[in-house]
Amino acid sequence: MSTPSSIRIFHIVGNETSELAALPEQLPNTGFFWLACTRSYFSEQLSAIQTALQRLTGAPLVDLHVSDLLNAQLPSHYDYTSQYDLLVIRRLASTPSKTGTAALAAARRSAAYKAVEDVPHISTTPVGFSVWERVLLSVHPEDCSVRDAYAQRLLRFTKPGQADGSDAADKNMNLMSSATQERLAREDKASRAPAAPAGSNQGGLMPIRLPASPADLMMRIVNIIVDNYLDLRRELSRHLDEWQRALLSPRKRIANWQALLEARLTLHQLDETCEDQRAAVQDWVDAVETWPLPESAQAQRELEGLKVRSRDVLEHIERVVHHVRRLEQSTETAVQMHFSVQSNRANDIMRTLTTITAVFLPLNLIAAIFGMNFEFIPWIHKEDGFWWAMGVMALISVTLIAFFSYKRYLTRSGK
């Protein structure tokens, strides 16, 4: 049996929100509905949801789109029909042991934390959106904090007499990234700005308020999902910077190459995920550009705002893709520089050893000559022969050392 929070239904009209206890029977006179359910609830109550969509929109989901919304392995993509649009975006999964800003902060506090070896793992799960003219259906994973956090924000604009956000929503808001919370706070501050007095146009712009349409609401939620990737980008940058310092440090020896391989695989996975996101959102932006221009000035402003928000989300995704690819190139460059540095160090060692061998080679030759078992050897029976031999050997050594120093054979690379 599904939990009470498996589906949440909101009626948004103007700058007010109310949460409903059951699926609505008909569309309201004004505003639109947001039906936000978990994937398991959507699977269990598919017949009831399809019936409600038939009543509200006259166009239930087609079978292929139902399969897309139920598929937990589906990549990000966009599709459409003549009645509604479908957008699937993969978000970071809420796995406390591996992902999330809170988990990384807890890992840093652990005594066993090793920054160079502990790289964030990427785990994603799809969130599906079906957008009608006055209805938004979103299908979330079981532990989707984005849905409950944004629902809490909506309930700040609850109609008089309605209940405020639940404790669970507060908890999910606390689990969100700091950048996402700051973004929501800025939007809340802007949405609470007083409306323009009658007769003033403020340059033709309206103050930012609650979503004006299901498509606008969808793009705001997608924006929160993308912002989480921006936070992950910062964590990956920090870890890979530490990897680069370790790779180029002359006093560290890298033994855990498996961790570096996993970090590179994480970057590849993030690149593929964001590339799918960019393609899906780009298709959505192209579709919005083809929408007919409304007749009323208010509707035209809302459509322009939707286009701007859609392009802003696309720009955020492209920023993540660009940064991830730059990190991949930096990591590859650091690995190549590491092996180049190791090769230069080996060359320095071999050059030093070769120089030392070259210095002692004539000394060994002199010692070998005087060590021959002949009865008559020059200087062998002289009292000062030993000192003459040592002097010659010292002179040869000093001359060779001076020559090798002049040729910089005894100087380390990079000095």
C-alpha positions as CSV (number, residue, x, y, z in Angstrom):
1,M,0.0,0.0,0.0
2,S,1.3,3.4,-0.9
3,T,2.2,5.9,1.7
4,P,0.2,9.2,2.0
5,S,3.1,11.1,0.6
6,S,3.3,8.9,-2.5
7,I,1.3,11.5,-4.4
8,R,0.9,15.2,-3.7
9,I,-1.6,17.3,-5.6
10,F,-1.4,21.1,-5.8
11,H,-3.7,23.8,-7.2
12,I,-1.7,26.9,-8.2
13,V,-3.6,30.0,-9.2
14,G,-2.0,33.4,-9.4
15,N,0.2,33.8,-6.3
16,E,-1.7,31.2,-4.1
17,T,-1.3,27.5,-3.7
18,S,-3.6,24.8,-2.1
19,E,-2.8,21.1,-1.6
20,L,-5.6,18.7,-2.4
21,A,-6.2,15.4,-0.6
22,A,-7.4,13.4,-3.7
23,L,-7.3,13.4,-7.4
24,P,-9.5,16.3,-8.7
25,E,-12.7,15.6,-10.7
26,Q,-12.5,18.6,-13.0
27,L,-10.3,21.5,-13.9
28,P,-10.7,24.7,-11.9
29,N,-11.9,27.9,-13.4
30,T,-8.5,29.4,-13.0
31,G,-5.0,28.1,-12.4
32,F,-3.6,24.7,-13.0
33,F,-2.9,21.4,-11.2
34,W,0.4,19.7,-10.3
35,L,0.2,16.0,-9.8
36,A,3.5,14.8,-8.2
37,C,3.7,11.1,-7.5
38,T,6.4,8.5,-6.9
39,R,7.2,5.9,-9.5
40,S,5.8,3.0,-7.5
41,Y,2.5,4.9,-6.9
42,F,2.3,5.7,-10.6
43,S,2.7,2.0,-11.4
44,E,0.1,0.9,-8.8
45,Q,-2.5,3.6,-9.5
46,L,-2.0,3.9,-13.2
47,S,-5.6,3.3,-14.0
48,A,-6.9,5.9,-11.6
49,I,-4.3,8.5,-12.8
50,Q,-5.1,7.8,-16.5
51,T,-8.8,8.2,-15.7
52,A,-8.1,11.5,-13.9
53,L,-6.0,12.8,-16.8
54,Q,-8.9,11.8,-19.2
55,R,-11.3,13.9,-17.1
56,L,-8.9,16.9,-16.7
57,T,-7.2,17.1,-20.1
58,G,-9.1,14.8,-22.4
59,A,-5.8,13.2,-23.4
60,P,-4.3,10.5,-21.1
61,L,-0.8,9.2,-21.5
62,V,0.0,7.0,-24.4
63,D,1.3,3.5,-23.6
64,L,4.9,4.2,-24.8
65,H,5.1,7.3,-22.6
66,V,3.8,5.3,-19.6
67,S,6.6,2.8,-20.2
68,D,9.1,5.7,-20.3
69,L,7.8,7.1,-17.0
70,L,8.1,3.7,-15.4
71,N,11.6,2.9,-16.7
72,A,14.1,3.7,-14.0
73,Q,17.0,3.3,-16.5
74,L,15.7,5.7,-19.1
75,P,18.2,8.4,-20.2
76,S,17.1,12.0,-20.4
77,H,15.0,12.7,-23.5
78,Y,12.1,14.8,-24.8
79,D,9.0,13.7,-26.7
80,Y,5.6,15.1,-27.5
81,T,2.1,14.5,-28.8
82,S,-0.5,16.9,-30.1
83,Q,-1.9,17.2,-26.6
84,Y,1.1,17.2,-24.2
85,D,4.9,17.2,-24.0
86,L,7.0,14.6,-22.2
87,L,10.4,15.5,-20.7
88,V,12.6,13.0,-18.7
89,I,15.6,14.4,-16.8
90,R,18.0,12.3,-14.7
91,R,18.7,13.7,-11.3
92,L,21.4,12.8,-8.8
93,A,20.1,10.0,-6.7
94,S,19.8,10.5,-2.9
95,T,22.3,7.9,-1.8
96,P,23.7,9.2,1.5
97,S,26.7,6.8,1.4
98,K,27.9,8.0,-2.0
99,T,26.4,11.2,-3.2
100,G,25.2,14.5,-2.0
101,T,26.7,17.5,-0.3
102,A,25.7,16.4,3.1
103,A,27.4,13.0,2.7
104,L,30.6,14.6,1.5
105,A,30.6,17.0,4.4
106,A,30.2,14.1,6.8
107,A,33.0,12.2,5.0
108,R,35.3,15.1,5.6
109,R,34.6,15.0,9.3
110,S,35.5,11.3,9.4
111,A,39.0,10.5,10.7
112,A,39.3,7.9,7.9
113,Y,38.6,10.4,5.2
114,K,41.3,10.5,2.4
115,A,40.6,13.3,0.0
116,V,42.8,11.9,-2.8
117,E,41.1,8.5,-2.8
118,D,37.5,9.3,-1.9
119,V,35.9,10.6,-5.1
120,P,32.1,11.2,-5.3
121,H,30.3,8.4,-7.1
122,I,27.6,9.4,-9.6
123,S,24.3,7.7,-9.2
124,T,21.3,9.1,-11.2
125,T,17.6,8.4,-11.4
126,P,15.1,9.7,-13.9
127,V,12.3,12.2,-13.1
128,G,9.5,12.3,-15.7
129,F,7.3,15.3,-16.6
130,S,4.1,15.3,-18.7
131,V,2.9,18.8,-19.5
132,W,-0.6,19.7,-20.6
133,E,-2.0,23.2,-21.0
134,R,-3.3,23.2,-17.4
135,V,-1.9,20.0,-15.8
136,L,1.6,18.9,-14.9
137,L,2.2,15.3,-14.0
138,S,5.6,14.5,-12.5
139,V,6.9,11.0,-11.7
140,H,9.7,11.0,-9.1
141,P,11.9,8.3,-7.4
142,E,10.8,7.2,-4.0
143,D,13.2,9.5,-2.1
144,C,13.0,12.5,-4.3
145,S,13.8,15.5,-2.0
146,V,13.4,17.9,-4.9
147,R,9.6,17.3,-5.1
148,D,9.0,17.8,-1.4
149,A,11.4,20.8,-1.1
150,Y,9.7,22.6,-3.9
151,A,6.3,21.6,-2.5
152,Q,7.3,23.3,0.7
153,R,8.2,26.4,-1.2
154,L,4.8,26.4,-2.8
155,L,3.0,25.9,0.5
156,R,4.5,29.2,1.7
157,F,1.9,30.8,-0.6
158,T,-0.9,28.7,0.9
159,K,-4.4,30.1,0.8
160,P,-5.8,31.2,4.2
161,G,-7.1,28.2,6.1
162,Q,-4.7,25.7,4.4
163,A,-2.0,23.8,6.3
164,D,1.7,24.8,6.0
165,G,4.5,22.5,4.8
166,S,5.1,19.3,6.7
167,D,8.2,18.4,8.8
168,A,9.2,16.0,6.1
169,A,9.4,18.8,3.6
170,D,11.6,20.8,6.0
171,K,13.9,17.8,6.3
172,N,14.1,17.5,2.5
173,M,14.9,21.2,2.2
174,N,17.8,20.8,4.7
175,L,19.2,18.0,2.5
176,M,19.3,20.1,-0.6
177,S,22.5,21.8,-1.6
178,S,23.4,25.2,-0.4
179,A,23.4,26.6,-3.9
180,T,19.9,25.3,-4.5
181,Q,18.6,26.7,-1.2
182,E,20.2,30.1,-2.0
183,R,18.5,30.1,-5.4
184,L,15.1,29.3,-3.9
185,A,15.6,32.0,-1.3
186,R,16.4,34.6,-4.0
187,E,13.2,33.6,-5.9
188,D,11.2,33.7,-2.7
189,K,12.5,37.2,-2.0
190,A,11.6,38.3,-5.5
191,S,8.2,36.7,-5.4
192,R,7.4,38.5,-2.1
193,A,8.1,41.9,-3.7
194,P,5.1,44.1,-3.7
195,A,3.2,44.3,-6.9
196,A,3.5,47.4,-9.1
197,P,0.9,50.1,-8.5
198,A,-1.9,50.4,-10.9
199,G,-0.9,52.4,-13.9
200,S,2.8,51.8,-13.5
201,N,4.5,49.4,-16.0
202,Q,8.0,49.1,-14.3
203,G,9.4,48.9,-17.8
204,G,6.8,46.3,-18.9
205,L,8.1,43.6,-16.5
206,M,6.1,41.8,-13.9
207,P,7.5,40.8,-10.5
208,I,8.6,37.2,-10.2
209,R,5.9,35.1,-8.6
210,L,4.7,31.5,-8.5
211,P,4.8,29.5,-11.8
212,A,2.3,30.8,-14.3
213,S,1.9,27.5,-16.1
214,P,2.7,23.8,-15.9
215,A,5.6,24.3,-18.3
216,D,7.0,27.1,-16.1
217,L,6.7,24.9,-13.0
218,M,8.4,22.0,-14.8
219,M,11.4,24.2,-15.8
220,R,11.8,25.5,-12.3
221,I,12.0,22.0,-10.9
222,V,14.5,21.0,-13.7
223,N,16.5,24.0,-12.8
224,I,16.9,22.7,-9.3
225,I,18.0,19.3,-10.6
226,V,20.6,21.0,-12.8
227,D,21.8,23.1,-9.9
228,N,22.7,19.9,-8.0
229,Y,25.0,19.0,-10.8
230,L,26.7,22.4,-10.5
231,D,27.4,21.6,-6.8
232,L,28.8,18.2,-7.8
233,R,31.0,19.9,-10.3
234,R,32.6,21.9,-7.5
235,E,33.3,18.7,-5.5
236,L,34.8,16.9,-8.5
237,S,37.0,20.0,-9.2
238,R,38.3,19.9,-5.6
239,H,39.1,16.2,-5.7
240,L,40.8,16.3,-9.1
241,D,42.9,19.4,-8.0
242,E,44.1,17.2,-5.2
243,W,44.9,14.4,-7.6
244,Q,46.8,16.7,-9.8
245,R,48.9,18.0,-6.9
246,A,49.6,14.4,-5.8
247,L,50.5,13.4,-9.3
248,L,53.0,16.2,-9.7
249,S,54.4,16.2,-6.2
250,P,58.0,14.9,-6.1
251,R,57.6,13.5,-2.6
252,K,54.4,11.4,-3.2
253,R,54.1,8.1,-4.9
254,I,50.7,7.2,-6.4
255,A,49.8,3.7,-5.5
256,N,46.0,3.7,-5.8
257,W,45.6,4.1,-9.6
258,Q,42.2,2.4,-9.3
259,A,40.8,5.4,-7.5
260,L,42.1,7.7,-10.3
261,L,40.5,5.4,-12.9
262,E,37.2,5.6,-11.0
263,A,37.4,9.4,-10.9
264,R,37.9,9.4,-14.7
265,L,35.0,7.0,-15.2
266,T,32.9,9.3,-12.9
267,L,33.7,12.2,-15.2
268,H,32.8,10.2,-18.3
269,Q,29.5,9.2,-16.7
270,L,28.7,12.8,-15.7
271,D,29.5,13.9,-19.2
272,E,27.2,11.4,-20.8
273,T,24.4,12.2,-18.4
274,C,24.7,16.0,-18.9
275,E,24.9,15.5,-22.7
276,D,21.6,13.6,-22.7
277,Q,20.1,16.4,-20.5
278,R,21.3,19.0,-22.9
279,A,19.9,17.2,-25.9
280,A,16.5,16.8,-24.1
281,V,16.3,20.4,-23.0
282,Q,17.4,21.7,-26.4
283,D,14.6,19.7,-28.0
284,W,12.2,21.3,-25.5
285,V,13.6,24.8,-26.2
286,D,13.1,24.2,-29.9
287,A,9.6,23.0,-29.4
288,V,8.7,26.1,-27.2
289,E,10.0,28.4,-30.0
290,T,7.3,26.9,-32.3
291,W,4.4,27.6,-30.0
292,P,2.0,30.2,-31.4
293,L,2.1,33.7,-29.9
294,P,-0.8,34.3,-27.5
295,E,-3.1,37.2,-28.1
296,S,-3.1,38.8,-24.6
297,A,-0.1,40.8,-23.5
298,Q,0.0,38.9,-20.1
299,A,0.2,35.5,-21.9
300,Q,2.9,36.8,-24.2
301,R,5.0,37.9,-21.2
302,E,4.5,34.5,-19.6
303,L,5.6,32.8,-22.8
304,E,8.7,35.0,-23.1
305,G,9.5,34.2,-19.4
306,L,9.2,30.5,-20.1
307,K,11.6,30.8,-23.1
308,V,14.1,32.7,-21.0
309,R,13.9,30.2,-18.2
310,S,14.3,27.3,-20.6
311,R,17.3,28.9,-22.2
312,D,18.8,29.5,-18.7
313,V,18.4,25.9,-17.8
314,L,20.1,24.9,-21.1
315,E,22.9,27.3,-20.3
316,H,23.4,25.7,-16.9
317,I,23.6,22.3,-18.4
318,E,26.1,23.5,-21.1
319,R,28.2,25.0,-18.3
320,V,28.4,21.7,-16.5
321,V,29.3,19.8,-19.7
322,H,32.0,22.3,-20.6
323,H,33.5,22.2,-17.1
324,V,33.4,18.3,-17.0
325,R,35.2,18.1,-20.3
326,R,37.8,20.6,-19.1
327,L,38.3,18.4,-16.0
328,E,38.7,15.4,-18.2
329,Q,41.3,17.1,-20.2
330,S,43.1,18.4,-17.1
331,T,43.1,14.9,-15.6
332,E,44.5,13.4,-18.7
333,T,47.1,16.1,-18.9
334,A,48.1,15.6,-15.3
335,V,48.5,11.9,-15.8
336,Q,50.7,12.5,-18.9
337,M,52.7,15.1,-17.0
338,H,53.1,12.6,-14.1
339,F,54.7,10.0,-16.3
340,S,56.8,12.7,-18.0
341,V,58.1,13.9,-14.7
342,Q,58.8,10.3,-13.6
343,S,60.6,9.7,-16.9
344,N,62.7,12.9,-16.3
345,R,63.5,11.8,-12.8
346,A,64.6,8.4,-14.1
347,N,66.7,10.2,-16.7
348,D,68.3,12.4,-14.0
349,I,69.2,9.4,-11.9
350,M,70.6,7.5,-14.9
351,R,72.6,10.5,-16.0
352,T,74.0,11.0,-12.4
353,L,74.9,7.4,-12.2
354,T,76.5,7.4,-15.6
355,T,78.5,10.5,-14.7
356,I,79.8,8.9,-11.5
357,T,80.7,5.8,-13.4
358,A,82.5,7.9,-16.0
359,V,84.5,9.6,-13.2
360,F,85.6,6.4,-11.6
361,L,86.2,4.5,-14.8
362,P,89.8,5.9,-15.4
363,L,90.5,5.5,-11.7
364,N,89.6,1.8,-11.9
365,L,91.7,1.5,-15.0
366,I,94.7,3.0,-13.1
367,A,94.1,0.7,-10.1
368,A,93.8,-2.3,-12.4
369,I,97.1,-1.5,-14.2
370,F,99.0,-1.1,-10.9
371,G,97.4,-4.3,-9.6
372,M,98.9,-6.4,-12.4
373,N,101.2,-9.2,-11.3
374,F,104.3,-8.0,-13.1
375,E,107.6,-7.8,-11.3
376,F,108.7,-4.5,-13.0
377,I,106.0,-1.8,-13.2
378,P,107.0,1.9,-13.2
379,W,106.6,3.6,-9.8
380,I,105.8,0.3,-8.2
381,H,109.0,0.2,-6.2
382,K,109.4,3.9,-5.6
383,E,108.8,5.4,-2.2
384,D,106.6,8.2,-3.6
385,G,104.9,6.1,-6.3
386,F,101.8,5.7,-4.3
387,W,101.4,9.5,-3.9
388,W,102.1,10.1,-7.6
389,A,99.4,7.6,-8.5
390,M,96.9,9.2,-6.1
391,G,97.7,12.7,-7.4
392,V,97.1,11.6,-11.0
393,M,93.8,9.9,-10.0
394,A,92.7,13.0,-8.1
395,L,93.6,15.3,-11.1
396,I,91.7,13.1,-13.4
397,S,88.7,13.1,-11.1
398,V,88.6,16.9,-10.7
399,T,89.0,17.4,-14.4
400,L,86.1,15.1,-15.3
401,I,83.9,16.6,-12.6
402,A,84.6,20.1,-13.8
403,F,84.0,19.0,-17.4
404,F,80.7,17.3,-16.5
405,S,79.6,20.3,-14.5
406,Y,80.4,22.6,-17.4
407,K,78.2,20.3,-19.6
408,R,75.5,20.4,-16.9
409,Y,75.5,16.6,-16.7
410,L,75.3,16.9,-12.9
411,T,72.4,19.3,-12.8
412,R,68.8,18.2,-12.2
413,S,66.2,19.0,-14.9
414,G,64.1,22.0,-14.1
415,K,66.8,23.9,-12.2
